[in-house]
């Protein structure tokens, strides 16, 4: 579960960078 959550956080950060 922790690895899955980490991946979600990383994807969210990448998505935010792409939005900017």
CHARMM-style PDB file with segment names, atoms N, HN, CA, C and O in Angstrom:
ATOM      1  N   UNK     1       0.843  -1.210   0.000  1.00  0.00      PROA
ATOM      2  CA  UNK     1       0.000   0.000   0.000  1.00  0.00      PROA
ATOM      3  C   UNK     1       0.876   1.258   0.000  1.00  0.00      PROA
ATOM      4  O   UNK     1       0.554   2.234  -0.677  1.00  0.00      PROA
ATOM      5  N   UNK     2       1.966   1.241   0.743  1.00  0.00      PROA
ATOM      6  HN  UNK     2       2.228   0.449   1.293  1.00  0.00      PROA
ATOM      7  CA  UNK     2       2.827   2.424   0.819  1.00  0.00      PROA
ATOM      8  C   UNK     2       3.423   2.741  -0.556  1.00  0.00      PROA
ATOM      9  O   UNK     2       3.466   3.900  -0.969  1.00  0.00      PROA
ATOM     10  N   UNK     3       3.885   1.695  -1.264  1.00  0.00      PROA
ATOM     11  HN  UNK     3       3.850   0.754  -0.928  1.00  0.00      PROA
ATOM     12  CA  UNK     3       4.456   1.936  -2.593  1.00  0.00      PROA
ATOM     13  C   UNK     3       3.392   2.498  -3.516  1.00  0.00      PROA
ATOM     14  O   UNK     3       3.666   3.405  -4.302  1.00  0.00      PROA
ATOM     15  N   UNK     4       2.178   1.966  -3.427  1.00  0.00      PROA
ATOM     16  HN  UNK     4       1.955   1.230  -2.788  1.00  0.00      PROA
ATOM     17  CA  UNK     4       1.077   2.444  -4.266  1.00  0.00      PROA
ATOM     18  C   UNK     4       0.788   3.920  -3.977  1.00  0.00      PROA
ATOM     19  O   UNK     4       0.582   4.718  -4.891  1.00  0.00      PROA
ATOM     20  N   UNK     5       0.777   4.262  -2.687  1.00  0.00      PROA
ATOM     21  HN  UNK     5       0.945   3.613  -1.944  1.00  0.00      PROA
ATOM     22  CA  UNK     5       0.517   5.655  -2.318  1.00  0.00      PROA
ATOM     23  C   UNK     5       1.645   6.551  -2.826  1.00  0.00      PROA
ATOM     24  O   UNK     5       1.397   7.664  -3.289  1.00  0.00      PROA
ATOM     25  N   UNK     6       2.886   6.062  -2.739  1.00  0.00      PROA
ATOM     26  HN  UNK     6       3.087   5.157  -2.363  1.00  0.00      PROA
ATOM     27  CA  UNK     6       4.026   6.852  -3.232  1.00  0.00      PROA
ATOM     28  C   UNK     6       3.866   7.123  -4.711  1.00  0.00      PROA
ATOM     29  O   UNK     6       4.106   8.239  -5.173  1.00  0.00      PROA
ATOM     30  N   UNK     7       3.458   6.101  -5.462  1.00  0.00      PROA
ATOM     31  HN  UNK     7       3.263   5.195  -5.087  1.00  0.00      PROA
ATOM     32  CA  UNK     7       3.272   6.279  -6.903  1.00  0.00      PROA
ATOM     33  C   UNK     7       2.195   7.314  -7.172  1.00  0.00      PROA
ATOM     34  O   UNK     7       2.335   8.133  -8.081  1.00  0.00      PROA
ATOM     35  N   UNK     8       1.126   7.285  -6.395  1.00  0.00      PROA
ATOM     36  HN  UNK     8       1.013   6.620  -5.657  1.00  0.00      PROA
ATOM     37  CA  UNK     8       0.045   8.264  -6.590  1.00  0.00      PROA
ATOM     38  C   UNK     8       0.570   9.681  -6.329  1.00  0.00      PROA
ATOM     39  O   UNK     8       0.247  10.613  -7.065  1.00  0.00      PROA
ATOM     40  N   UNK     9       1.369   9.833  -5.293  1.00  0.00      PROA
ATOM     41  HN  UNK     9       1.632   9.076  -4.694  1.00  0.00      PROA
ATOM     42  CA  UNK     9       1.912  11.153  -4.959  1.00  0.00      PROA
ATOM     43  C   UNK     9       2.833  11.630  -6.074  1.00  0.00      PROA
ATOM     44  O   UNK     9       2.775  12.789  -6.485  1.00  0.00      PROA
ATOM     45  N   UNK    10       3.686  10.727  -6.561  1.00  0.00      PROA
ATOM     46  HN  UNK    10       3.733   9.786  -6.226  1.00  0.00      PROA
ATOM     47  CA  UNK    10       4.615  11.091  -7.647  1.00  0.00      PROA
ATOM     48  C   UNK    10       3.826  11.491  -8.881  1.00  0.00      PROA
ATOM     49  O   UNK    10       4.141  12.492  -9.525  1.00  0.00      PROA
ATOM     50  N   UNK    11       2.793  10.708  -9.219  1.00  0.00      PROA
ATOM     51  HN  UNK    11       2.537   9.894  -8.696  1.00  0.00      PROA
ATOM     52  CA  UNK    11       1.972  11.037 -10.394  1.00  0.00      PROA
ATOM     53  C   UNK    11       1.302  12.388 -10.207  1.00  0.00      PROA
ATOM     54  O   UNK    11       1.185  13.157 -11.161  1.00  0.00      PROA
ATOM     55  N   UNK    12       0.861  12.683  -8.999  1.00  0.00      PROA
ATOM     56  HN  UNK    12       0.955  12.058  -8.224  1.00  0.00      PROA
ATOM     57  CA  UNK    12       0.198  13.968  -8.735  1.00  0.00      PROA
ATOM     58  C   UNK    12       1.191  15.114  -8.935  1.00  0.00      PROA
ATOM     59  O   UNK    12       0.853  16.138  -9.530  1.00  0.00      PROA
ATOM     60  N   UNK    13       2.416  14.937  -8.437  1.00  0.00      PROA
ATOM     61  HN  UNK    13       2.691  14.106  -7.954  1.00  0.00      PROA
ATOM     62  CA  UNK    13       3.434  15.985  -8.598  1.00  0.00      PROA
ATOM     63  C   UNK    13       3.731  16.193 -10.079  1.00  0.00      PROA
ATOM     64  O   UNK    13       3.832  17.333 -10.533  1.00  0.00      PROA
ATOM     65  N   UNK    14       3.871  15.108 -10.835  1.00  0.00      PROA
ATOM     66  HN  UNK    14       3.789  14.183 -10.466  1.00  0.00      PROA
ATOM     67  CA  UNK    14       4.150  15.217 -12.277  1.00  0.00      PROA
ATOM     68  C   UNK    14       2.985  15.918 -12.969  1.00  0.00      PROA
ATOM     69  O   UNK    14       3.197  16.777 -13.825  1.00  0.00      PROA
ATOM     70  N   UNK    15       1.763  15.558 -12.603  1.00  0.00      PROA
ATOM     71  HN  UNK    15       1.591  14.861 -11.908  1.00  0.00      PROA
ATOM     72  CA  UNK    15       0.581  16.177 -13.219  1.00  0.00      PROA
ATOM     73  C   UNK    15       0.576  17.676 -12.917  1.00  0.00      PROA
ATOM     74  O   UNK    15       0.264  18.482 -13.794  1.00  0.00      PROA
ATOM     75  N   UNK    16       0.916  18.053 -11.696  1.00  0.00      PROA
ATOM     76  HN  UNK    16       1.169  17.399 -10.984  1.00  0.00      PROA
ATOM     77  CA  UNK    16       0.940  19.478 -11.333  1.00  0.00      PROA
ATOM     78  C   UNK    16       1.998  20.201 -12.155  1.00  0.00      PROA
ATOM     79  O   UNK    16       1.758  21.317 -12.616  1.00  0.00      PROA
ATOM     80  N   UNK    17       3.173  19.584 -12.349  1.00  0.00      PROA
ATOM     81  HN  UNK    17       3.367  18.678 -11.975  1.00  0.00      PROA
ATOM     82  CA  UNK    17       4.228  20.217 -13.151  1.00  0.00      PROA
ATOM     83  C   UNK    17       3.754  20.375 -14.589  1.00  0.00      PROA
ATOM     84  O   UNK    17       4.015  21.401 -15.217  1.00  0.00      PROA
ATOM     85  N   UNK    18       3.056  19.365 -15.120  1.00  0.00      PROA
ATOM     86  HN  UNK    18       2.844  18.531 -14.610  1.00  0.00      PROA
ATOM     87  CA  UNK    18       2.562  19.443 -16.488  1.00  0.00      PROA
ATOM     88  C   UNK    18       1.531  20.554 -16.614  1.00  0.00      PROA
ATOM     89  O   UNK    18       1.470  21.224 -17.646  1.00  0.00      PROA
ATOM     90  N   UNK    19       0.721  20.761 -15.584  1.00  0.00      PROA
ATOM     91  HN  UNK    19       0.770  20.217 -14.746  1.00  0.00      PROA
ATOM     92  CA  UNK    19      -0.299  21.816 -15.628  1.00  0.00      PROA
ATOM     93  C   UNK    19       0.391  23.179 -15.662  1.00  0.00      PROA
ATOM     94  O   UNK    19      -0.074  24.094 -16.341  1.00  0.00      PROA
ATOM     95  N   UNK    20       1.494  23.315 -14.932  1.00  0.00      PROA
ATOM     96  HN  UNK    20       1.872  22.572 -14.380  1.00  0.00      PROA
ATOM     97  CA  UNK    20       2.213  24.593 -14.915  1.00  0.00      PROA
ATOM     98  C   UNK    20       2.954  24.759 -16.230  1.00  0.00      PROA
ATOM     99  OT1 UNK    20       3.629  25.768 -16.435  1.00  0.00      PROA
TER     100      UNK     20
END
